[in-house]
Structure formats: structure tokens, C-alpha cells
Amino acid sequence: MGFYFVVHTLLGLIAASSAQIVTGAKHSVASYPLWVQNSVWASGGAFCSMICAFLAIPTTFFSWGLTYTFYTIGEIILGLIIAGLMPQPIKILMLIIGPIVSIVIMGALWGFWYI
């Protein structure tokens, strides 16, 4: 169960960090790098990370049932809370590596490969 705790918390952390950076870049242009504001990687990566975090919920439901689904939702919310406490440079790093890590995690949850 420790693996799933880490994985779901990481999915929530990546999704929230990516969303906060992309949203913040639209409101405060001078505070963020230029590539965040007009890059397909930034907007597409944030979208991919958020979709993966949301897909973890039905994946858990169909694999392990309703009780573990509630645990998954709690773990994703914990990742959201942790993302709110992180500094901006780490959130930008999460935006850069987030889509790749999210896809690898979802592949492991769906049984395509093992981490």
C-alpha cells in the first residue's frame, strides 16, 4: 500500500504544481519564464498531468473498490496541499517532468509495466 500512497500523492502534487504554474503565468507575466506562457509543453503538460490524476480515481475504483477509491481521493488531495506549500522553482520543475512521470505512473497502475 505504500507504493500506491506515494504514487497517488505524486500524481496530485504534479497536477497541482502544473496547474498553479500555468494559471499564475497568465496572471503575472513577469514572474514566470517566457516558455511557460506560450509553450505547448506547458499547457499540454499541465493538461496531461491533470487528466492522469483524475484517471487514477476510476482506475482505483475498478481495480480495488470503493474504499480504496476514497483513499486515492485523499492521497491526491494531500498532493494538492503539499503543492501549495512548495516554492515556485520546484513547481516549474514539476511542470517540466510532470507529463512523463504521470504517464509512467498511469502505465504502472494500468498494468502495462512495473516500476
C-alpha positions in Angstrom: 0.0 0.0 0.0 3.0 2.3 0.4 3.5 2.3 -3.3 0.0 3.5 -4.0 0.2 6.2 -1.4 3.4 7.6 -2.9 2.1 7.3 -6.5 -1.3 8.9 -5.9 0.2 11.7 -3.8 2.8 12.3 -6.5 0.0 12.5 -9.1 -1.8 15.1 -7.1 1.4 17.0 -6.5 2.4 17.1 -10.2 -1.1 18.1 -11.3 -1.5 20.9 -8.8 2.0 22.2 -9.4 1.5 22.3 -13.2 -1.9 24.0 -12.9 -0.7 26.6 -10.4 2.3 27.5 -12.7 0.2 27.7 -15.9 -2.5 29.7 -14.2 0.0 32.0 -12.4 1.8 32.7 -15.6 -1.4 34.1 -17.2 -1.9 36.5 -14.3 1.6 37.6 -13.6 3.6 37.7 -16.8 6.9 39.0 -15.3 7.1 36.4 -12.5 7.4 33.3 -14.7 9.7 32.2 -17.6 8.6 33.1 -21.1 8.3 29.5 -22.2 5.6 28.8 -19.6 3.4 31.5 -21.1 3.4 30.5 -24.7 4.6 26.9 -24.9 2.6 23.8 -25.9 4.6 21.8 -23.4 3.4 23.9 -20.5 -0.3 23.9 -21.3 -0.3 20.4 -22.8 1.8 19.0 -20.0 -0.4 20.6 -17.3 -3.5 19.1 -19.0 -1.9 15.7 -19.3 -0.9 15.7 -15.6 -4.4 16.7 -14.5 -6.0 14.1 -16.7 -3.7 11.4 -15.3 -4.6 12.5 -11.7 -8.3 12.3 -12.4 -8.0 8.9 -14.2 -6.3 7.4 -11.1 -9.7 7.6 -9.3 -11.7 5.4 -11.7 -8.7 3.1 -12.1 -8.6 2.5 -8.4 -12.3 2.0 -8.3 -12.4 -0.7 -11.0 -9.3 -2.4 -9.6 -9.9 -2.3 -5.8 -13.3 -1.0 -5.0 -14.9 2.0 -3.3 -12.9 2.0 0.0 -9.6 2.3 -1.8 -11.1 4.9 -4.1 -11.7 7.2 -1.1 -8.1 6.6 0.0 -7.0 7.6 -3.5 -9.0 10.8 -3.4 -7.5 11.6 -0.1 -4.0 11.0 -1.3 -4.5 13.2 -4.4 -5.8 15.9 -2.1 -2.8 15.5 0.1 -0.6 16.1 -3.0 -2.6 19.2 -3.8 -2.0 20.6 -0.3 1.8 19.8 -0.5 2.0 21.5 -3.9 0.6 24.7 -2.3 3.5 24.7 0.2 6.3 24.3 -2.4 8.4 27.1 -3.8 7.9 28.3 -7.4 11.2 26.8 -8.9 10.2 23.3 -7.8 6.7 23.7 -9.2 8.3 24.7 -12.6 10.5 21.6 -12.4 7.3 19.6 -11.8 5.8 21.2 -14.9 8.8 20.1 -16.9 8.9 16.5 -15.9 5.3 16.1 -14.9 3.7 14.7 -18.1 6.4 12.0 -18.5 6.2 10.9 -14.8 2.4 10.9 -14.9 2.2 8.7 -18.0 4.7 6.3 -16.5 2.7 6.1 -13.3 -0.6 5.6 -15.1 1.0 2.8 -17.2 2.1 1.1 -14.0 -1.4 1.5 -12.5 -3.0 0.0 -15.6 -0.5 -2.9 -15.6 1.4 -2.0 -18.8 4.7 -2.2 -16.9 6.1 -2.3 -13.4 8.1 0.5 -11.6 
